Amino acid sequence: MKKYVSALVVAAATLSATSAMAQFAKPEDAVKYRQSALFVMQQNVGRIAAMVQGKAPFDAKVAADSAAVAEYMAKLPWAAFVPGSDKAGNTKAKAEVWSDAAKFNAAADKMQAEMAKLNAAAKTGSLDAIKPAMGAVGGTCKGCHDDFRAQ
Amino acid sequence: MKKYVSALVVAAATLSATSAMAQFAKPEDAVKYRQSALFVMQQNVGRIAAMVQGKAPFDAKVAADSAAVAEYMAKLPWAAFVPGSDKAGNTKAKAEVWSDAAKFNAAADKMQAEMAKLNAAAKTGSLDAIKPAMGAVGGTCKGCHDDFRAQ
């Protein structure tokens, strides 16, 4: 029951954050919006990845702050994949984003769920807790890029 | 006293959100990061501005959701104005961002404070409450662009 309620809360929070994004003046703005949100997210995730990989010294506070921003940013891009933005701007989105929307949405949900777990792990201040969560996040990034982003 | 404590809380929250951003692999990433955060913020503010100007129908939920995202995004750009990023990428930042950092930081703080007020106003669901808050936010955008961004 607790898990069920948590899922509802997460769904409501996601809906709340994304419903605000449904309108763009032009398709190029939608492309730039999702790319901007993903870039800010990626920079924060990358900072934690560098610690996990030993390329940067572990800083528990920076990791926790970065994970919090990454989790928030992870909610924003999806509502910007609006119809008509499939060929706009410099998008790399494949047609499958729209033609297989159910799979795409599931991948987006999965990424957000793993990002929430990374944030929870980062809050513990333990690099050992962060490592597997970071691996799971990285897996969702790669999976979605493989299936839905042109190289 | 209450006001003083509130100011401390805001300062701590800002510091927490921005301290995670202090590191970038290269100056171009810092430029792209601050521009990305500002673009996501601007799109959300613009959605509310359109309602205030009568260019879009007032939707209290969209306004509230947009204001919440805008307030969050408003915290992120500042730590990306790192030394060495003054001429990187396609930045339009003037030298005064760094040479008059105290004034720039005050402008950034003022914008965040007005954005928090806009978020509070949007939460009331009243367009009449949103209008003056939106005007104040717009003023901080323009003021900072006039002083610190090349045209």
HADDOCK unambig.tbl for C-alpha pairs under 7 A between the chains (distance, minus, plus):
assign (segid A and resid 16 and name CA) (segid B and resid 65 and name CA) 6.43 0.50 0.50
assign (segid A and resid 17 and name CA) (segid B and resid 65 and name CA) 6.15 0.50 0.50
assign (segid A and resid 19 and name CA) (segid B and resid 62 and name CA) 6.90 0.50 0.50
assign (segid A and resid 20 and name CA) (segid B and resid 62 and name CA) 4.77 0.50 0.50
assign (segid A and resid 20 and name CA) (segid B and resid 65 and name CA) 5.23 0.50 0.50
assign (segid A and resid 20 and name CA) (segid B and resid 66 and name CA) 5.28 0.50 0.50
assign (segid A and resid 33 and name CA) (segid B and resid 40 and name CA) 5.91 0.50 0.50
assign (segid A and resid 36 and name CA) (segid B and resid 36 and name CA) 4.53 0.50 0.50
assign (segid A and resid 36 and name CA) (segid B and resid 37 and name CA) 6.87 0.50 0.50
assign (segid A and resid 36 and name CA) (segid B and resid 40 and name CA) 6.81 0.50 0.50
assign (segid A and resid 37 and name CA) (segid B and resid 36 and name CA) 6.87 0.50 0.50
assign (segid A and resid 37 and name CA) (segid B and resid 40 and name CA) 6.85 0.50 0.50
assign (segid A and resid 40 and name CA) (segid B and resid 33 and name CA) 5.92 0.50 0.50
assign (segid A and resid 40 and name CA) (segid B and resid 36 and name CA) 6.81 0.50 0.50
assign (segid A and resid 40 and name CA) (segid B and resid 37 and name CA) 6.85 0.50 0.50
assign (segid A and resid 62 and name CA) (segid B and resid 19 and name CA) 6.85 0.50 0.50
assign (segid A and resid 62 and name CA) (segid B and resid 20 and name CA) 4.74 0.50 0.50
assign (segid A and resid 65 and name CA) (segid B and resid 16 and name CA) 6.54 0.50 0.50
assign (segid A and resid 65 and name CA) (segid B and resid 17 and name CA) 6.20 0.50 0.50
assign (segid A and resid 65 and name CA) (segid B and resid 20 and name CA) 5.26 0.50 0.50
assign (segid A and resid 66 and name CA) (segid B and resid 20 and name CA) 5.27 0.50 0.50
